[in-house]
Amino acid sequence: MRKISANYLFPVNGAPVKNGYVVVDDNGTVVETGALEKECADTEFYNGILVPGFVNAHCHSELSYLKGYFRQATGMSGFIDQINELRNVAPREERIGKIREAFEQMYSEGVSAMADICNCDESFEIKAGSPLQTVSFIELFGTDPKEAGEIVEGGKRLRDKAKEMGLKAAVTPHACYTMSPELLEMASEEGLKDGTISYHSQESFQEEELLVSGTGALAENYRGRGLPTPPVTGDSALLYFIERLLTFAKAPVEGRILLIHNVATNQKSIERALAALKEPYWVLCPLSNIFIHRQLPPVEMMVENNLKLCIGTDSLSSNTVLSIVEEMKCLQKNFSRITLPQMVEWATLNGARALGMEKRLGSIEKGKQPGIVLIDNIDWNNFALTGESRSRRLV
């Protein structure tokens, strides 16, 4: 048994507790929580706040070997060019080594679970041996409609391999501009059979231009490479995605749908998603958005709409770190009305719900095994993070 306390305990399922404590057993199961009434010799006390283990709601751990290779502020078109150019810069052994390093660092900094995008099996063995729980989203691409069936079958084989290794996995679509309408529909339908899909949605205004008018840098990039583009709809990329879902399901569409990035989202798109999707989650990856686009989602508008927000890191091809606390600092710096308790909820319980792991993770309450994480160097006057705030796993 360990009794751990700090200046504040953020149980997440309730209000922050001043001088809060948590008792965990040898398996990390929460036995008791409360507020210290006096100093106790058997209590570990830390300066900072105690929070549940984080849920990284969007990562590409396979791309960890690309840290430091990519130019910033290229927009989506330039980013795609760099992915195509640099994807094979390291041998398999080095790529796997970098994935392992990323997992070890994220876990030590408090990540208890992760939604991880997969294009191959290089992360599977690491995941099978890691205490960091994952859902592996087998991401599909393909703009030729005649190849849609074959691509989905390939994705199912990779998903089944992950499941055979004891991993949670699902086929998932990538984005509107990398898929034929047929593949987008088939991949979404197949993924939702496993309960959850993860979809890159409204990641850039280049994506919006492509769907609304068929113009812009992304449209020119695809046409320059002789690739087909999605149909011009005159409306947003998220509405296009929803219309594809409604070809095989009735509204509200069942299943957890993680909408990733959302830089170009707007009120109309949000209202349509809330009406058409039963359980949508909007995942914020602010450092990646700045890295690629020098833009951020309209987070305060998203809060005003009571959206279920989560936090992800994206990859080391589009970020310099895989740190939930650094993502929270970015949000705090750019959106002054966002509070620390809000961000902690996004980074923990909302992410756990998005992955269907809320019975075990996401909040510090009796019977759960969320992991216990310390965030230090808090600005107590403003109840906010500072530039020196760091996270580390205690349990």
C-alpha positions, 0 to 999 in steps of 0.5 A: 500500500502507498498513500500519496498526497500533494498540494492538490489532488485532481480526481477528475470525477469531482472537484480538485481536493486541496491537500488531497491524497490517494491510497493505492494497493500493490497493483496500483488499484485505488483503495481510498481518496480524501483530504489530509487533515494532518501530516502523517508519517506514512504519507508520501507528499509532493509539491504539485498536483496529482492527476490520473494517468494521461490518455494520448488520444492521437499518436503515430509512434511508428514515425518516431524515427523522423524527429528533427527531419521535417521543415516546419510551416509547410502546410499540409501539401508540403508536409505530405511531400516530406512524408513521401520523401523521408519515410524510408530514411532509417532501417527497420531496426532503428525505427523499432528502437525509436518506437521503444524509446517513445513508449518508455518516455511517454509512460514515464511521463504519465501516459497510461493509454494511447490511440496509436495510428499504424501503417505496419506492424513495427509497434506491435511487439513493443505494445504487447510488452508495454504497460502502456495500454493502446488501441492500434488504429490500422490506417487506410489510404487509397484514391483508386476506387477499384482498389478499395476492397483489396485495401480493406482486406489488407487492413483487416489482416494487419488488425487481426495480427495485432489482435492475435498478439493480445492488442486492441485494434481496429481498421480506420480511415485516414482523411477525405483527401487520401481516400476514394469515397468508396474506400472511406465508406468501407474503411469506416464501416469495418472500423466501427464494427470494433466500436471506434474509429479515428479520422483526421478531420478538417486538419487544414484550410487546404483540406477545406478548400479542396472539398469546398471548391476543388482549389488550393495547394492540396488540390494542386499537389494531388493533381500534380502527382496524377492522383484523383481528389474527392468530389467537390461538395461546396461544403466542409470536409467534416460534412463530406465525411458524415455523408459517407457514414450515412451511406451505410448507417442511420443517424445518429451513427453508432460507435466512438468517432475520434475527430483529429485536429479540427483546425478548420472546424466551424459552427455548422460542422460542429452542429452537424456532427452532434446531430449525426454522430452518437459519440463524437470526440474532438482530439486536439493536437495543438503543437502539431498544428503549429508545427505544420500550419502555424494555426490552431483550432477554435478551442474556445468555440468548441468549449462553448459547444460542450464538445467532448475534447481530448488531447493528443501529440501526433508524431515526431514528424510533426512535433518536437516532443510527445508530451501531454503537459507540453500540449496543455501548456500550448493550449493555456498560452493560446486560450486564456479562458481554458482552465487547468481542471478542464485540460486535465479532464480532456487529457484523462477521462475524456480520452479514456472514454474515447477509447472505451477504457473509462472503467479502469482509467481516466479518474482517481476513484476507488477500484480503478487503476489509472496510474498516478501522475505528478505535475509540478511547478504550478503557478498557485496564484493563477492555478495554472501551469508554468514553463517549468511544469513537468509530469512524472509517473508515481504509480 
